[in-house]
Amino acid sequence: MEIDRVCVIGGSGFVGSHIVRLLSAQRYLVRVPTRQRERAKHLILLPTVDVFEANVHDAAELGNLVRGMDAVVNLVGVLHDGRGERGFEQAHVALTGKVIAACETHGVRRLVHMSALGADVNAPSKYQRTKGAAEAMVRASSLDWTIFRPSVVFGRGDRFLNLFATLQRLLPVIFLGSPNARFQPVYVEDVAAAYVHGLTERSAYGRAYDLCGPKVYTLRELVALVGAITGHARPIVGLNDTLSHLQALAMELLPVKLLTRDNYHSMKIDNISSEPFPFGIVPQAIEAVVPTYLGDQSPRARYRAYRDHAGRASAR
């Protein structure tokens, strides 16, 4: 079946925005639902993209969104458990069930679903367990499905490496919980390429793919790397398991949740994979990409920018 029209649920988010841009560049007709149109204003001007204000958790609205589409991409996920639709069960499990039902009801055969590396109904964290439950629902459906399971995703505007950059700019010492947790970060553009390529790849039907970068890092190594790139390297004090749990508990109580006990439990399992990146895509390394967007935060880069601005002003 030829695929021309794609509904991307979660398309206004970090990963979704890159996928939508790439789909638009390849002339797919893309429908992006969002709770607030303002949140998707960066997509509105793309020539083949329609942005709709809608509540995807409402079955009737969701049905209207997928009706007439050739494929649905479900990217919705939350990192911290909240109330109602923002909770793990509602965002990962209940919504996935509604997406499957809407596709089956309206004759949409193709579903591409975002899971997560480490997703398993028996995993130590609720995040991983609900992602695993959603995977099981997709696998049991009658649809032509493909599942992608990325490691932590990095890129300009990410909430991972940028957080470490901010902390090292503000704090004299980094007290780091779970310092030996292992990750295999993957570049957001590589993830987007895998989704768009896999959308029409018939050999991808009924398969799940791990999406990981070319190198494994401990959390301590990642924090140190970000410090070196930004020019704000700080001493890193690794916390033992007990203190890591207490730190997560304390940070969970903050108005803005940077870390929770569920995140702590997630890091009990290495976020890595030995599977090759699919579709012949060569994933890019952190060292090749991150300096292009975090490197401009270094004191030297800011000085150069100030000097250049002063030079232009004096020339006027």
C-alpha positions in Angstrom: 0.0 0.0 0.0 1.3 3.4 -0.9 1.6 5.8 2.0 1.1 9.5 1.4 -0.9 10.8 4.4 0.5 10.4 7.9 -0.9 11.4 11.3 1.9 12.0 13.8 0.6 11.9 17.4 3.1 13.7 19.6 4.5 15.5 16.5 5.0 18.8 18.2 7.5 17.4 20.7 11.3 17.2 20.5 11.6 14.0 18.5 8.3 14.5 16.7 9.2 17.9 15.3 12.3 16.4 13.6 10.2 13.6 12.2 7.5 15.9 10.9 10.0 18.2 9.2 11.6 15.3 7.5 8.2 13.9 6.4 7.3 17.3 5.0 10.6 17.6 3.2 9.8 14.3 1.5 6.4 15.7 0.5 4.2 13.5 2.8 0.9 15.1 3.8 1.2 15.3 7.6 -1.5 15.8 10.2 -0.3 16.9 13.7 -2.7 17.1 16.6 -1.8 19.2 19.6 -3.5 20.4 22.7 -2.3 24.0 22.1 -1.7 25.2 18.6 0.9 27.7 20.0 3.1 24.7 21.0 3.3 23.6 17.3 3.8 27.0 15.7 7.3 25.9 14.5 5.5 23.4 12.3 2.6 25.5 11.0 4.6 27.0 8.1 5.8 23.7 6.8 4.2 23.3 3.4 2.6 19.9 3.7 1.7 20.0 7.4 -1.7 20.6 9.0 -1.8 21.3 12.7 -5.0 20.6 14.6 -6.0 21.5 18.2 -7.3 18.2 19.6 -7.4 16.0 22.6 -5.9 12.7 21.4 -7.1 11.0 24.7 -10.7 11.5 23.5 -11.6 8.5 21.4 -14.0 10.4 19.2 -11.5 13.2 18.4 -8.7 10.6 17.9 -10.9 8.7 15.4 -11.5 11.9 13.4 -7.8 12.6 13.3 -6.8 9.1 11.9 -9.7 8.8 9.5 -8.4 9.1 5.9 -4.8 8.6 6.9 -2.5 5.9 5.4 -0.4 5.6 8.5 -0.2 6.7 12.1 3.0 7.4 14.1 2.5 7.4 17.9 5.3 9.2 19.7 3.5 10.1 22.9 5.5 9.4 26.1 6.2 11.0 29.5 9.3 10.8 31.6 7.7 11.6 35.0 4.5 10.1 36.3 1.7 12.7 36.7 -2.0 12.9 37.1 -4.6 12.0 34.6 -3.5 12.1 30.9 0.1 12.9 32.0 0.5 9.7 33.9 2.4 6.7 32.7 -0.7 4.5 32.5 -2.7 7.0 30.5 0.0 8.2 28.2 1.7 4.9 27.5 -0.9 2.2 27.9 -4.4 3.7 27.6 -3.5 6.0 24.7 -1.8 3.2 22.8 -5.0 1.1 23.1 -7.0 4.0 21.8 -4.7 4.6 18.8 -4.8 0.9 17.9 -8.6 0.9 18.2 -8.9 4.1 16.1 -6.7 2.6 13.4 -8.6 -0.7 13.3 -11.9 1.1 13.2 -11.0 3.5 10.4 -9.0 1.1 8.2 -5.5 2.5 8.9 -3.2 -0.5 8.5 0.2 1.1 9.2 1.3 2.0 12.7 4.8 3.1 13.8 5.1 3.2 17.5 7.8 4.7 19.8 8.7 2.6 22.7 12.0 2.8 24.7 15.1 0.9 25.2 14.6 -1.3 28.3 10.8 -1.4 27.9 9.6 -4.6 29.7 6.6 -5.4 31.8 9.0 -6.9 34.4 11.4 -3.9 34.5 12.2 -2.1 37.7 10.6 1.3 36.8 7.0 2.1 36.1 8.1 4.0 33.0 9.7 0.9 31.5 6.8 -1.4 32.6 4.2 0.8 31.0 6.3 1.1 27.8 6.5 -2.7 27.8 2.8 -3.1 28.2 2.2 -0.7 25.3 4.6 -2.7 23.2 2.7 -5.9 24.0 -0.6 -4.2 22.8 1.0 -3.1 19.5 2.4 -6.6 18.9 -1.0 -8.2 19.6 -2.9 -5.9 17.2 -4.0 -6.7 13.7 -2.0 -3.8 12.3 1.1 -3.6 10.1 3.2 -2.3 13.0 6.8 -1.3 13.6 8.3 -0.5 17.0 11.3 1.7 17.6 13.1 1.6 20.9 15.6 4.5 21.2 18.1 5.0 23.9 18.2 8.5 25.3 17.9 11.0 22.5 20.2 14.0 22.1 20.2 17.1 19.9 19.7 20.8 20.0 16.9 21.5 22.5 17.1 18.1 24.2 16.3 17.8 27.9 19.2 15.5 28.7 22.6 17.0 27.8 21.2 20.5 28.0 20.3 19.9 31.6 23.8 18.9 32.5 25.1 21.9 30.7 22.8 24.2 32.8 23.7 22.5 36.1 27.4 22.8 35.4 27.1 26.5 34.5 25.2 27.2 37.8 26.8 24.8 40.3 30.4 24.6 41.6 30.2 20.8 42.2 28.0 18.2 40.7 26.7 15.5 43.1 25.7 12.8 40.7 23.3 10.0 41.4 23.7 6.7 39.6 27.1 7.8 38.1 27.8 4.3 36.6 24.5 4.0 34.8 25.3 3.3 31.1 23.7 4.9 28.1 24.1 4.8 24.3 22.8 8.2 23.3 21.3 8.5 19.8 21.1 11.7 17.7 17.6 12.9 17.1 18.2 13.3 13.3 19.2 9.7 13.1 16.0 8.7 15.0 13.9 10.8 12.6 15.6 9.2 9.6 14.8 5.7 10.9 11.2 6.5 11.4 10.7 8.0 7.9 12.7 5.3 6.2 10.9 2.5 8.1 7.4 4.0 7.4 7.3 2.5 3.9 9.8 -0.4 4.4 7.7 -3.6 4.1 10.5 -5.6 5.7 10.0 -3.5 8.8 6.4 -4.7 9.3 6.1 -6.7 12.5 9.6 -5.9 13.7 11.1 -3.9 16.6 14.3 -2.0 16.3 16.7 -0.6 18.9 18.0 2.8 18.1 21.3 3.6 19.7 24.4 5.7 19.0 27.8 4.3 18.2 29.3 4.6 21.7 28.4 3.6 25.3 29.0 6.1 28.1 28.5 6.1 31.9 26.5 8.9 33.2 29.6 10.3 34.8 31.4 10.3 31.4 28.5 12.1 29.8 28.4 14.9 32.4 32.2 15.3 32.2 32.0 15.4 28.3 29.3 18.2 28.5 31.4 20.1 31.0 34.4 19.9 28.6 32.4 21.0 25.6 30.8 24.0 27.3 33.9 25.1 29.1 32.2 24.7 32.5 33.8 21.4 33.7 33.0 20.9 37.4 34.2 18.3 40.0 31.8 15.3 39.9 31.0 13.5 43.1 29.4 10.2 42.4 26.8 9.1 44.9 26.4 5.5 46.2 23.2 3.7 45.7 21.6 4.8 49.0 22.4 8.5 48.4 21.4 8.2 44.8 17.9 7.1 45.9 17.7 9.8 48.5 18.7 12.4 45.9 16.0 11.2 43.6 13.4 11.4 46.4 14.5 14.9 47.3 14.4 16.1 43.7 11.0 14.5 43.1 9.6 16.9 45.6 10.7 20.0 43.7 8.1 22.0 41.7 10.0 21.1 38.5 10.9 17.4 38.5 14.4 17.0 37.2 14.8 13.5 38.6 12.4 11.1 40.3 12.7 7.7 42.1 11.2 6.1 38.9 14.1 7.6 36.9 16.5 6.1 39.5 14.9 2.7 39.1 15.1 3.0 35.3 18.9 3.5 35.6 19.3 0.2 37.3 19.2 -1.3 33.8 21.9 -0.4 31.2 20.3 1.6 28.4 22.4 0.0 25.7 22.1 -2.4 22.8 24.3 -4.4 20.6 21.9 -4.4 17.6 23.1 -2.5 14.5 21.3 0.7 13.5 18.6 -0.2 10.9 18.2 0.7 7.3 21.9 1.2 6.7 21.9 4.5 8.6 25.2 5.3 10.2 24.5 6.9 13.6 26.4 10.1 14.5 28.6 10.3 17.6 28.0 12.8 20.4 31.5 14.3 19.8 30.6 15.2 16.2 27.3 16.8 17.0 27.1 18.2 20.5 29.8 20.9 20.1 27.7 22.5 17.3 25.0 23.4 19.8 26.5 23.3 23.3 29.9 24.6 22.2 28.5 28.1 21.8 27.8 28.1 25.6 31.5 28.1 26.5 33.1 31.3 27.8 35.4 31.4 24.8 32.5 31.1 22.4 30.6 33.9 24.2 33.7 36.1 24.2 34.1 35.6 20.4 30.4 36.5 19.9 30.8 39.6 22.1 34.0 40.6 20.2 32.3 40.1 16.8 29.3 42.1 17.9 31.5 44.9 19.2 33.5 44.9 15.9 30.3 45.2 13.8 29.1 48.0 16.1 32.3 50.0 15.8 32.3 49.5 12.0 28.9 51.2 11.9 
